[in-house]
Structures are given as structure tokens and as C-alpha cells.
């Protein structure tokens, strides 16, 4: 992707998530815009670029939420790497199975963070948390990601995001 697009994403991901998507919460569950955007970056670019974007987005989220620095960066970097590998070898942007993979990545990240909290901080209601928070969040994020993919799949938006070197290859 073009470098100025990354700068815009890093500067606006937290404010857009807080101002536009927090009011869309349904029973306390909000979609994760950053994860959906990172998955799309992985599909459009390669694994290395998506992993670096994931680390950057995760660090911005860690700093803005005053949480453990590096936890989101680590999980988002892994998700970017996996999404980049899927985009390079398996999926294209219009594949209907993107919903399943996006939900799976969101579930994996939620479970990893929940287990991390369990190990380092103690008693966490794992089953309750999974069914009341992690699973609904993953489903909501999957739907948001599919809607974003449908929007980006239009030829004009896709050309705007890609670098000229990538456009020649495709």
C-alpha cells in the first residue's frame, strides 16, 4: 500500500474507532475496526508489510489505551503476518471465506489475550468471557470486515490503495 495511507491509518484508527464505532456497540460489544483494517492490509500486501502494519497499529492502540505496551502489537503483528500469507497464497479480496478467517483471527486474538491475563493476573471467568465478549466481538468484527472488503473491492478504491509497482504485477 502507499505510505501515506499507512500514516493516515495510524493517525486515525483510534479516533475513528472511538468516535464512530463505540456508538455502534450492541449489548456492550463493539466491532474492532483496527483488526478488520489489518486483515484487509494483509490481503492487499504481503506478509512482511502486513506484520509491520500490525505491529504499528498495535503499538498505537497500546499507547492510546494505556494497556500493556506490546501485547496488541504482538498479536496484531501475528495476525498481519497470517493474513498476508493467506492473501498471497490462498485468498483473494472477493472470497466469501474471508468472513470465516476474519472471525477466526479475532477469536484467536481474544483467546490469546484472555489466557495471557489468566496466567499473569489470575482468576478470569474464561467460559463466561468467551460467550459474552470474545465470540460476539469476533462475529461483529467479521461482519464489519466483510462490509469494508465489499467497499474496497470496487476498482477505484482498490487502485487508490495499491502502490504502482503492485499495480503492474496485478
PyMOL commands that set and color helices and strands:
alter all, ss='L'
color gray80, all
select helices_A, chain A and resi 3-21+33-44+47-65+71-89+98-121+126-152+155-161+164-169
alter helices_A, ss='H'
color red, helices_A
deselect
rebuild
show_as cartoon
